[in-house]
Amino acid sequence: MIAKIWKKLLLFVLIIACLFNIVNKIVHKASMEEEIRASAEYVQKQIDDEKLK
């Protein structure tokens, strides 16, 4: 009996945690411009590091 209660409680907590994670990612989503800029900076850093070797 108590196992069923714990199972339902933990399932409820898991669902709430997943929903919170999804909403958090939607709210704090980086813009496409920021993603492209970060990728370009990373690639440029890798090229510069290779030139220094």
VEXVORO-838304 format. One line per field, with one value per atom (N, C-alpha, C): residue number from 1; residue in one letter; atom name; y, x, z. Coordinates in Angstrom, 3 decimals. Atoms other than C-alpha are relative to their C-alpha. Layout:
# VEXVORO-838304
k = (NUM:...)
r = (a:...)
a = (CA:...)
c2 = (Y:...)
c1 = (X:...)
c3 = (Z:...)
***
This chain:
# VEXVORO-838304
k = (1:1:1:2:2:2:3:3:3:4:4:4:5:5:5:6:6:6:7:7:7:8:8:8:9:9:9:10:10:10:11:11:11:12:12:12:13:13:13:14:14:14:15:15:15:16:16:16:17:17:17:18:18:18:19:19:19:20:20:20:21:21:21:22:22:22:23:23:23:24:24:24:25:25:25:26:26:26:27:27:27:28:28:28:29:29:29:30:30:30:31:31:31:32:32:32:33:33:33:34:34:34:35:35:35:36:36:36:37:37:37:38:38:38:39:39:39:40:40:40:41:41:41:42:42:42:43:43:43:44:44:44:45:45:45:46:46:46:47:47:47:48:48:48:49:49:49:50:50:50:51:51:51:52:52:52:53:53:53)
r = (m:m:m:i:i:i:a:a:a:k:k:k:i:i:i:w:w:w:k:k:k:k:k:k:l:l:l:l:l:l:l:l:l:f:f:f:v:v:v:l:l:l:i:i:i:i:i:i:a:a:a:c:c:c:l:l:l:f:f:f:n:n:n:i:i:i:v:v:v:n:n:n:k:k:k:i:i:i:v:v:v:h:h:h:k:k:k:a:a:a:s:s:s:m:m:m:e:e:e:e:e:e:e:e:e:i:i:i:r:r:r:a:a:a:s:s:s:a:a:a:e:e:e:y:y:y:v:v:v:q:q:q:k:k:k:q:q:q:i:i:i:d:d:d:d:d:d:e:e:e:k:k:k:l:l:l:k:k:k)
a = (N:CA:C:N:CA:C:N:CA:C:N:CA:C:N:CA:C:N:CA:C:N:CA:C:N:CA:C:N:CA:C:N:CA:C:N:CA:C:N:CA:C:N:CA:C:N:CA:C:N:CA:C:N:CA:C:N:CA:C:N:CA:C:N:CA:C:N:CA:C:N:CA:C:N:CA:C:N:CA:C:N:CA:C:N:CA:C:N:CA:C:N:CA:C:N:CA:C:N:CA:C:N:CA:C:N:CA:C:N:CA:C:N:CA:C:N:CA:C:N:CA:C:N:CA:C:N:CA:C:N:CA:C:N:CA:C:N:CA:C:N:CA:C:N:CA:C:N:CA:C:N:CA:C:N:CA:C:N:CA:C:N:CA:C:N:CA:C:N:CA:C:N:CA:C:N:CA:C:N:CA:C:N:CA:C)
c2 = (-1.191:0.000:1.263:-1.187:2.467:0.104:-0.023:1.459:0.694:-0.654:2.595:1.510:-1.435:5.957:0.616:-0.514:6.442:0.034:0.060:5.381:1.162:-1.107:7.919:1.343:-1.242:10.631:0.273:-0.171:10.067:0.246:-0.246:9.933:1.447:-1.376:13.255:0.971:-0.846:14.796:-0.031:0.130:13.482:0.812:-0.760:14.993:1.499:-1.421:18.357:0.433:-0.347:18.317:0.098:-0.042:17.562:1.250:-1.200:20.334:1.260:-1.142:22.784:0.137:-0.011:21.814:0.510:-0.428:22.297:1.488:-1.424:25.675:0.849:-0.737:26.812:0.121:-0.044:25.916:0.921:-0.884:27.748:1.462:-1.380:30.885:0.522:-0.441:31.007:-0.436:0.456:29.940:1.094:-0.952:31.597:0.250:-0.330:33.389:-0.647:0.610:32.023:0.817:-0.861:35.010:-0.277:0.304:34.260:-1.357:1.329:30.600:0.048:-0.104:31.460:0.740:-0.774:34.047:-0.852:0.853:31.594:-1.074:1.013:28.933:0.603:-0.656:31.375:0.343:-0.301:32.485:-1.261:1.266:28.866:-0.470:0.431:28.020:0.896:-0.932:31.153:-0.271:0.325:30.248:-1.261:1.243:26.752:0.268:-0.340:28.199:0.741:-0.753:30.650:-0.909:0.935:27.848:-0.875:0.810:25.763:0.799:-0.851:28.693:0.187:-0.216:29.115:-1.231:1.235:25.493:-0.133)
c1 = (0.814:0.000:0.864:-0.851:2.691:0.916:-0.836:4.749:-0.732:0.786:1.932:-0.017:0.014:1.791:1.341:-1.333:5.578:0.214:-0.149:5.472:-0.731:0.770:2.752:0.635:-0.629:4.496:1.283:-1.248:7.852:-0.264:0.372:6.199:-0.467:0.460:4.506:1.186:-1.193:7.829:0.804:-0.732:9.503:-0.666:0.732:6.813:0.176:-0.189:7.073:1.419:-1.390:10.883:0.214:-0.125:10.646:-0.667:0.687:8.105:0.789:-0.808:10.262:1.222:-1.179:13.304:-0.356:0.426:11.424:-0.313:0.358:9.997:1.252:-1.242:13.409:0.817:-0.745:15.039:-0.673:0.720:12.330:0.229:-0.140:12.642:1.415:-1.389:16.459:0.675:-0.552:16.905:0.882:-0.906:19.888:-0.474:0.432:19.201:0.941:-0.789:20.464:1.267:-1.176:22.783:1.081:-0.970:24.439:0.662:-0.544:24.862:1.015:-0.911:26.461:1.266:-1.169:28.746:0.916:-0.794:29.874:0.728:-0.631:30.571:1.141:-1.042:32.550:1.203:-1.118:34.622:0.782:-0.662:35.357:0.877:-0.752:36.451:1.214:-1.119:38.609:1.080:-0.972:40.262:0.765:-0.675:41.015:1.005:-0.905:42.568:1.219:-1.101:44.662:0.924:-0.812:45.844:0.857:-0.757:46.896:1.144:-1.049:48.890:1.156:-1.035:50.782:0.871:-0.762:51.971:1.140)
c3 = (0.000:0.000:0.000:-0.094:0.993:-1.221:1.204:-2.046:-1.149:1.045:-4.366:0.204:-0.297:-2.612:-0.378:0.333:-2.950:-1.499:1.456:-6.584:-0.665:0.567:-7.390:0.347:-0.436:-5.385:-0.798:0.748:-7.088:-1.478:1.390:-10.509:-0.173:0.032:-9.766:0.082:-0.133:-8.668:-1.289:1.256:-11.832:-1.112:1.017:-14.055:0.226:-0.313:-12.277:-0.351:0.306:-12.622:-1.511:1.459:-16.354:-0.571:0.471:-16.920:0.357:-0.413:-14.950:-0.898:0.867:-17.041:-1.393:1.342:-20.323:-0.017:-0.060:-19.295:0.184:-0.242:-18.042:-1.282:1.260:-21.374:-1.011:0.922:-23.322:0.381:-0.461:-21.202:-0.221:0.084:-21.264:-1.298:1.273:-24.871:-0.607:0.639:-26.547:-1.429:1.347:-29.791:-1.022:1.069:-33.106:-0.254:0.221:-33.492:1.042:-1.056:-30.145:-0.232:0.271:-31.080:-1.137:1.151:-34.429:0.396:-0.438:-32.842:0.882:-0.880:-30.159:-0.808:0.842:-32.798:-0.811:0.789:-34.944:0.865:-0.898:-31.959:0.356:-0.327:-31.059:-1.161:1.176:-34.607:-0.199:0.160:-34.788:1.044:-1.055:-31.472:-0.360:0.394:-32.765:-1.115:1.103:-35.939:0.538:-0.582:-33.918:0.800:-0.772:-31.615:-0.923:0.956:-34.614:-0.615:0.582:-36.069:0.974:-1.003:-32.793:0.212:-0.202:-32.763:-0.947)
***
